[in-house]
Amino acid sequence: MPTESSPVLSYPFDAVAQVTLNNPPVNALTRPATRRLHAVLRELARDATIRAVVVTGERVFSAGSDISEMPEMQNDGDVLARKSTLENATLDLLAALPLPTVAAIDGFALGGGLEMALCCDLVVADAGARLGLPEIDLGVIPSSGGSMRALRRVGQARAAEIVLLGEPITAETALEWGLINRVAPRGASLSVALDLAQTLARKSRSAVHANKRALELTFGPSPYEPAQRALPVFEEAFGSTDGREGVRAFLAKESPRFR
């Protein structure tokens, strides 16, 4: 059982598990937090008493990867490979859970945080939430299938706007584009997500799994393989002059000077 200081907490509510990112101040997906999330998801996949999962964050959803880890990765390709492999395996595990999953977004879901939310079957965002894939402003690309998952939800034109502009969008815009399913009143995203999860938990477990598989097959190949193919592109961008400048400028709280 994780303690309150664990970077990822998991609580059962009847047949629903609430998984809470608990790595303040912005619930960054550090390597320890990602390892813990991977372990929690594996436990839930084996737990026959759980019939639905809600993924949320303490105070905010998540700002994605911990940028302070990146200089080490830019200087050590093995560290980068291990982190990329771990993050992709964890998000793919979330996407492949045989259980229905609901993301509850408060505050913001940025970068890897939004990539995680898009792995869930349903996404609920607080009316004041902001969502985005701002990796382009670091001189890199989303590393864990975010581009592909956004593309599947909103189409080529909107996905290009999300990844090329890198500007966070409002919850209302995300709903209009089809990136999310519901906008909740301020402060109510978790309660709305839990209500949805309770409804899903009352459905046939086997039918839920079958419908998830049918949706996956209908929309073509899983994002997993395209995301794996994009990893070398990420690694090239990450190790480039602009990638190093983007990370340096972010940590120095300066505007990057890209080539």
C-alpha positions as CSV (number, residue, x, y, z in Angstrom):
1,M,0.0,0.0,0.0
2,P,1.6,3.3,-1.0
3,T,2.0,6.0,1.6
4,E,0.8,9.6,1.3
5,S,4.3,10.5,0.3
6,S,4.3,8.1,-2.7
7,P,4.3,9.9,-6.1
8,V,1.3,7.8,-7.1
9,L,-1.6,6.9,-4.8
10,S,-4.2,4.3,-5.5
11,Y,-7.5,4.1,-3.6
12,P,-10.4,1.7,-4.2
13,F,-14.0,3.1,-4.1
14,D,-16.2,0.0,-4.3
15,A,-15.4,-1.3,-7.7
16,V,-13.6,1.8,-8.9
17,A,-9.9,2.5,-8.3
18,Q,-8.8,6.2,-8.1
19,V,-5.2,6.6,-9.2
20,T,-3.8,10.0,-8.1
21,L,-0.5,11.5,-9.2
22,N,1.0,12.9,-6.1
23,N,4.3,14.5,-7.0
24,P,4.0,18.3,-6.1
25,P,4.0,20.9,-7.2
26,V,3.0,20.0,-10.8
27,N,2.9,16.1,-10.6
28,A,5.9,15.8,-12.9
29,L,6.5,12.4,-14.4
30,T,9.9,11.7,-12.9
31,R,11.4,8.3,-13.4
32,P,10.5,7.2,-9.9
33,A,6.9,8.4,-10.4
34,T,6.6,6.7,-13.7
35,R,8.0,3.4,-12.2
36,R,5.4,3.6,-9.4
37,L,2.6,4.3,-11.9
38,H,3.6,1.3,-13.9
39,A,3.5,-0.9,-10.8
40,V,0.1,0.4,-9.8
41,L,-1.4,-0.2,-13.3
42,R,0.0,-3.7,-13.3
43,E,-1.6,-4.4,-9.9
44,L,-5.0,-3.0,-11.1
45,A,-4.9,-5.1,-14.3
46,R,-4.7,-8.2,-12.0
47,D,-7.3,-7.1,-9.4
48,A,-10.6,-8.9,-10.2
49,T,-12.5,-6.6,-7.7
50,I,-11.7,-3.5,-9.8
51,R,-14.1,-2.7,-12.7
52,A,-13.1,0.9,-13.6
53,V,-10.2,3.3,-13.1
54,V,-10.1,7.0,-12.6
55,V,-6.7,8.8,-13.2
56,T,-6.3,12.2,-11.6
57,G,-3.7,14.5,-10.0
58,E,-3.4,16.1,-6.6
59,R,-4.3,19.8,-7.2
60,V,-3.4,19.7,-10.9
61,F,-3.3,16.8,-13.3
62,S,0.3,16.8,-14.6
63,A,2.9,19.0,-16.4
64,G,4.5,16.0,-17.9
65,S,8.1,15.0,-17.8
66,D,10.5,16.5,-15.3
67,I,12.6,18.9,-17.4
68,S,15.3,18.9,-14.7
69,E,16.1,15.3,-15.6
70,M,16.7,16.1,-19.2
71,P,20.3,17.5,-19.2
72,E,21.5,14.2,-17.9
73,M,19.6,12.4,-20.6
74,Q,21.0,14.6,-23.3
75,N,24.5,13.7,-22.2
76,D,23.8,9.9,-21.8
77,G,21.8,8.1,-24.5
78,D,21.3,5.1,-22.3
79,V,19.5,7.2,-19.7
80,L,17.3,8.6,-22.4
81,A,16.5,5.2,-23.9
82,R,15.6,3.8,-20.5
83,K,13.3,6.7,-19.7
84,S,11.6,6.7,-23.1
85,T,11.1,2.9,-22.9
86,L,9.7,3.2,-19.3
87,E,7.3,6.1,-20.2
88,N,6.1,4.4,-23.4
89,A,5.6,1.0,-21.6
90,T,3.6,2.7,-18.8
91,L,1.3,4.7,-21.0
92,D,0.8,1.8,-23.3
93,L,-0.2,-0.3,-20.3
94,L,-2.7,2.3,-19.3
95,A,-4.2,2.4,-22.8
96,A,-4.3,-1.4,-23.0
97,L,-6.0,-1.9,-19.6
98,P,-9.0,-4.3,-20.0
99,L,-10.9,-1.9,-17.7
100,P,-12.6,1.3,-18.6
101,T,-10.5,4.3,-17.7
102,V,-11.5,7.9,-17.1
103,A,-9.1,10.9,-16.8
104,A,-10.1,13.8,-14.5
105,I,-8.1,16.9,-15.3
106,D,-7.8,19.9,-13.0
107,G,-5.5,22.8,-13.6
108,F,-3.5,21.6,-16.6
109,A,-2.5,18.5,-18.5
110,L,0.6,19.4,-20.5
111,G,3.2,17.3,-22.5
112,G,3.4,13.9,-21.0
113,G,0.5,14.8,-18.7
114,L,-1.8,15.2,-21.7
115,E,-0.3,12.1,-23.4
116,M,-1.3,10.2,-20.3
117,A,-4.9,11.6,-20.2
118,L,-5.3,10.6,-23.9
119,C,-4.5,7.0,-23.0
120,C,-7.8,6.9,-21.1
121,D,-11.1,5.9,-22.7
122,L,-12.9,9.0,-21.4
123,V,-11.5,12.4,-20.5
124,V,-13.2,14.9,-18.2
125,A,-11.6,18.4,-17.7
126,D,-12.4,21.1,-15.2
127,A,-13.8,24.3,-16.9
128,G,-10.7,26.2,-16.0
129,A,-8.2,23.5,-17.3
130,R,-5.6,24.0,-20.0
131,L,-4.4,21.2,-22.2
132,G,-1.5,21.1,-24.6
133,L,1.6,19.5,-26.1
134,P,4.2,22.3,-25.8
135,E,7.2,20.1,-26.6
136,I,7.9,22.2,-29.7
137,D,8.9,25.1,-27.5
138,L,11.7,22.8,-26.0
139,G,12.9,22.0,-29.5
140,V,11.6,18.4,-29.3
141,I,8.5,16.3,-30.0
142,P,6.1,14.4,-27.8
143,S,7.8,11.2,-26.9
144,S,5.1,8.8,-25.8
145,G,2.5,8.7,-28.5
146,G,0.8,12.0,-27.8
147,S,0.9,13.1,-31.5
148,M,-0.7,9.9,-32.7
149,R,-3.3,9.8,-29.9
150,A,-4.3,13.4,-30.6
151,L,-4.5,12.7,-34.3
152,R,-6.9,9.8,-33.7
153,R,-9.1,12.0,-31.6
154,V,-9.2,15.3,-33.5
155,G,-7.9,14.6,-37.0
156,Q,-4.9,15.9,-38.9
157,A,-5.7,19.7,-38.9
158,R,-6.4,20.0,-35.2
159,A,-3.6,17.7,-34.3
160,A,-1.2,19.8,-36.3
161,E,-2.4,22.9,-34.5
162,I,-1.8,21.2,-31.1
163,V,1.7,20.0,-31.8
164,L,3.1,22.7,-34.1
165,L,1.8,25.7,-32.2
166,G,2.3,24.1,-28.8
167,E,-0.2,26.5,-27.2
168,P,-2.4,25.2,-24.4
169,I,-6.1,25.2,-25.3
170,T,-9.1,25.6,-23.0
171,A,-11.3,22.8,-21.8
172,E,-14.2,24.2,-23.9
173,T,-12.0,24.2,-27.1
174,A,-10.8,20.7,-26.3
175,L,-14.4,19.6,-26.0
176,E,-15.3,21.3,-29.3
177,W,-12.4,19.7,-31.1
178,G,-13.2,16.2,-29.7
179,L,-10.0,15.9,-27.6
180,I,-12.0,15.3,-24.4
181,N,-15.5,14.0,-23.5
182,R,-16.9,16.3,-20.8
183,V,-16.2,19.7,-19.3
184,A,-17.0,19.7,-15.6
185,P,-17.9,22.8,-13.4
186,R,-14.8,24.2,-11.7
187,G,-13.7,21.9,-8.9
188,A,-15.9,19.0,-10.1
189,S,-13.9,17.1,-12.6
190,L,-13.1,14.3,-10.2
191,S,-16.7,13.9,-9.0
192,V,-17.9,13.8,-12.6
193,A,-15.2,11.3,-13.5
194,L,-16.0,9.1,-10.6
195,D,-19.7,9.1,-11.5
196,L,-18.8,8.0,-15.0
197,A,-16.6,5.3,-13.7
198,Q,-19.3,4.0,-11.4
199,T,-21.6,3.8,-14.4
200,L,-19.0,1.9,-16.3
201,A,-18.3,-0.4,-13.4
202,R,-21.9,-1.6,-13.6
203,K,-21.5,-2.7,-17.2
204,S,-20.4,-6.2,-18.2
205,R,-16.7,-6.5,-17.7
206,S,-16.3,-8.8,-20.7
207,A,-18.4,-6.5,-22.9
208,V,-16.5,-3.4,-21.9
209,H,-13.2,-5.2,-22.9
210,A,-14.7,-6.4,-26.1
211,N,-16.0,-2.9,-27.0
212,K,-12.6,-1.4,-26.2
213,R,-11.0,-3.9,-28.6
214,A,-13.6,-3.3,-31.3
215,L,-13.0,0.5,-31.1
216,E,-9.2,-0.1,-31.4
217,L,-9.7,-2.4,-34.4
218,T,-12.1,0.0,-36.1
219,F,-9.7,2.9,-35.9
220,G,-6.8,0.8,-37.2
221,P,-3.4,0.0,-35.6
222,S,-2.8,1.0,-32.1
223,P,-0.7,4.1,-31.6
224,Y,1.9,1.9,-30.0
225,E,3.8,1.0,-33.1
226,P,3.8,4.5,-34.7
227,A,5.0,5.8,-31.3
228,Q,7.8,3.3,-31.3
229,R,8.8,4.3,-34.8
230,A,8.8,8.0,-33.8
231,L,11.2,7.4,-30.9
232,P,14.3,7.8,-33.1
233,V,12.9,11.1,-34.3
234,F,12.4,12.2,-30.7
235,E,15.9,11.1,-29.8
236,E,17.4,13.0,-32.7
237,A,15.5,16.2,-31.8
238,F,16.3,15.8,-28.2
239,G,20.0,15.6,-28.8
240,S,20.1,18.4,-31.4
241,T,21.4,21.9,-30.8
242,D,17.9,23.2,-30.6
243,G,16.8,20.5,-28.2
244,R,19.6,21.3,-25.9
245,E,18.9,25.1,-26.2
246,G,15.2,24.5,-25.4
247,V,15.9,22.6,-22.3
248,R,18.6,25.0,-21.1
249,A,16.4,28.0,-21.7
250,F,13.5,26.4,-19.9
251,L,15.5,25.6,-16.8
252,A,17.1,29.1,-16.9
253,K,13.6,30.7,-17.4
254,E,14.8,32.4,-20.5
255,S,13.4,32.5,-24.1
256,P,15.2,29.9,-26.3
257,R,17.4,31.1,-29.1
258,F,16.7,28.5,-31.7
259,R,18.8,28.2,-34.9
